[in-house]
Amino acid sequence: MKTVRIGIIGIGNIGSAHAAGIYRGDVPGLTLTALCDRDDNRAEELRRDFPDIPVFADAEEMMDAGLVDAVIISVPHYDHPPLAMLAFSKGLHVLTEKPAGVYCAKVREMVAAAKESGKVFAIMFNQRTNKLFAKARDIVQSGELGELKRSVWIITNWYRKQSYYDSGSWRATWSGEGGGVLMNQAPHNLDLWQWICGMPVELRADCGVATAHDIEVEDEATIFARYANGATGTFITTTGDYPGTNRLEITGTLGKLVIENKKMVWQKFSMSEREYCYSPDDVKMETETVEIEDEKYNGHHRVLANFADAILNGTPLVARGEEGLSELTLCNAAYLSAWTGKTVTLPMDDDLYYEELKKKIAGSRGTRENAKTAHTESGKYNDRWNTNW
Ligand SMILES: NC(=O)c1ccc[n+]([C@@H]2O[C@H](COP(=O)([O-])OP(=O)(O)OC[C@H]3O[C@@H](n4cnc5c(N)ncnc54)[C@H](O)[C@@H]3O)[C@@H](O)[C@H]2O)c1
């Protein structure tokens, strides 16, 4: 196999951007050979925009047509696990959009199916390819920052207008989307948070439902987490603040990192702060400061090219599909804590979460009646999907 024949399921905002980029030849290792969208109007537009690419209304038909080696799943969240499992059962490799699914119990079934199939399973955590976050992970995971003391991420620049929520019938309902800002926008940051600092052992959260929009899910959340060594983590996000902030600060015994305004400022201490704290008063703490600037990047294409490379050459994935469970656990645990008013210990009880989610779904207003499906920037990546400063 010289290139991977790829089919895309769900050609909406992000699916159309993936399709256009691969079709143009911007992604080494991938050749676009099939498209699938169940919306008839959409299918018509696709035949116009991609005249030589077969368009299917049904994902299984596309998988059975013998045209693809791998699929990208870019449909609403609940359908990620069932479509991925269908693809694995047919011997296809899978790259799913984030989040891995809506609840961990289902995602575990998908992970088991992936393992059994032996196929490559990746997830679109495009912000992992941002050089500042990758560097932060190296510094924290290598021990250069010492022992973790505190992480604080204020990521409130996921601003969305009401028209965004009204642009898709599945958006911002428990039955259609399965959550709000923690389920749709912040998964990138929840993933990076645990990728850099590791998983906490417990958390509690407060979620503000419909604080700034006419929706039924949360558009604001604050998580307070504790790590195994006693360190704390705070994560604040919303789609309701304009212009919002993106600032990650991590403090360890040997240094401090701040990522904000397209830049990382890394302060390295000459000795452990713990040692300094108990040293005689004439002992001086020296600090060396390293600054690293961000670069312009297309994280989506990096992840797509890496997926092809993993299939063709066995290259390690930027993000393995099963890693989607970690950020989803943080998201599900935050909801459970907000609903029950209790601290949630991790690993959490996935079945209890699903029982509680079903109650939310039962009370959901379902499809948003006023929604007008609109792909305003069809075929283009929106800057706000990459790291937004
Ligand atoms: N990684 C990123 O930066 C990023 C950015 C935007 C969206 N996303 C994710 O991508 C996914 C899609 O989001 P979107 O904004 O593109 O949604 P969208 O509503 O714009 O598009 C979804 C498309 O899927 C089609 N569809 C739905 N179910 C289908 C099925 N079973 N078979 C075939 N087609 C089906 C719909 O007709 C629609 O055209 C979500 O998981 C979202 O969280 C990721």
The ligand as a Tripos MOL2 file, in Angstrom:
@<TRIPOS>MOLECULE
LIG
   44    48     1     0     0
SMALL
NO_CHARGES

@<TRIPOS>ATOM
      1 N1        -10.9370   18.5350   16.1120 N.am      1 LIG1
      2 C1        -11.5560   19.6910   15.9330 C.2       1 LIG1
      3 O1        -10.9100   20.7360   15.9140 O.2       1 LIG1
      4 C2        -13.0550   19.7210   15.7130 C.ar      1 LIG1
      5 C3        -13.6630   20.8840   15.2280 C.ar      1 LIG1
      6 C4        -15.0370   20.8650   14.9860 C.ar      1 LIG1
      7 C5        -15.7730   19.7220   15.2490 C.ar      1 LIG1
      8 N2        -15.1430   18.6110   15.7630 N.ar      1 LIG1
      9 C6        -15.8950   17.3670   16.0520 C.3       1 LIG1
     10 O2        -16.3040   16.8100   14.8070 O.3       1 LIG1
     11 C7        -17.5780   16.1890   14.9340 C.3       1 LIG1
     12 C8        -18.5690   16.8260   13.9400 C.3       1 LIG1
     13 O3        -18.7150   18.1880   14.2550 O.3       1 LIG1
     14 P1        -19.2030   19.2420   13.1340 P.3       1 LIG1
     15 O4        -19.1310   20.5720   13.7650 O.co2     1 LIG1
     16 O5        -18.4650   19.0060   11.8640 O.co2     1 LIG1
     17 O6        -20.7270   18.7930   12.9700 O.3       1 LIG1
     18 P2        -21.7340   19.1420   11.7660 P.3       1 LIG1
     19 O7        -23.1010   19.0800   12.3220 O.co2     1 LIG1
     20 O8        -21.2670   20.3810   11.0880 O.co2     1 LIG1
     21 O9        -21.5090   17.9350   10.7410 O.3       1 LIG1
     22 C9        -21.8830   16.6170   11.0090 C.3       1 LIG1
     23 C10       -22.2640   15.9800    9.6700 C.3       1 LIG1
     24 O10       -22.4360   14.5840    9.8860 O.3       1 LIG1
     25 C11       -23.5730   14.1350    9.1510 C.3       1 LIG1
     26 N3        -24.0190   12.9070    9.8200 N.ar      1 LIG1
     27 C12       -24.5510   12.7800   11.0450 C.ar      1 LIG1
     28 N4        -24.7370   11.4890   11.3680 N.ar      1 LIG1
     29 C13       -24.2990   10.7760   10.2950 C.ar      1 LIG1
     30 C14       -24.2250    9.3830   10.0120 C.ar      1 LIG1
     31 N5        -24.6020    8.4710   10.9070 N.pl3     1 LIG1
     32 N6        -23.7430    9.0040    8.8150 N.ar      1 LIG1
     33 C15       -23.3630    9.9230    7.8920 C.ar      1 LIG1
     34 N7        -23.4070   11.2500    8.1120 N.ar      1 LIG1
     35 C16       -23.8630   11.6650    9.3100 C.ar      1 LIG1
     36 C17       -24.5410   15.3060    9.2100 C.3       1 LIG1
     37 O11       -25.4780   15.2490    8.1460 O.3       1 LIG1
     38 C18       -23.5870   16.5010    9.1030 C.3       1 LIG1
     39 O12       -23.3940   16.9140    7.7480 O.3       1 LIG1
     40 C19       -17.9560   16.3550   16.4160 C.3       1 LIG1
     41 O13       -17.5000   15.2380   17.1110 O.3       1 LIG1
     42 C20       -17.1820   17.5820   16.8400 C.3       1 LIG1
     43 O14       -16.9430   17.6210   18.2270 O.3       1 LIG1
     44 C21       -13.8030   18.5970   15.9670 C.ar      1 LIG1
@<TRIPOS>BOND
     1     1     2 1
     2     2     3 2
     3     2     4 1
     4     4     5 ar
     5     4    44 ar
     6     5     6 ar
     7     6     7 ar
     8     7     8 ar
     9     8     9 1
    10     8    44 ar
    11     9    10 1
    12     9    42 1
    13    10    11 1
    14    11    12 1
    15    11    40 1
    16    12    13 1
    17    13    14 1
    18    14    15 2
    19    14    16 1
    20    14    17 1
    21    17    18 1
    22    18    19 2
    23    18    20 1
    24    18    21 1
    25    21    22 1
    26    22    23 1
    27    23    24 1
    28    23    38 1
    29    24    25 1
    30    25    26 1
    31    25    36 1
    32    26    27 ar
    33    26    35 ar
    34    27    28 ar
    35    28    29 ar
    36    29    30 ar
    37    29    35 ar
    38    30    31 1
    39    30    32 ar
    40    32    33 ar
    41    33    34 ar
    42    34    35 ar
    43    36    37 1
    44    36    38 1
    45    38    39 1
    46    40    41 1
    47    40    42 1
    48    42    43 1
@<TRIPOS>SUBSTRUCTURE
     1 LIG1         1 GROUP 0 **** ****
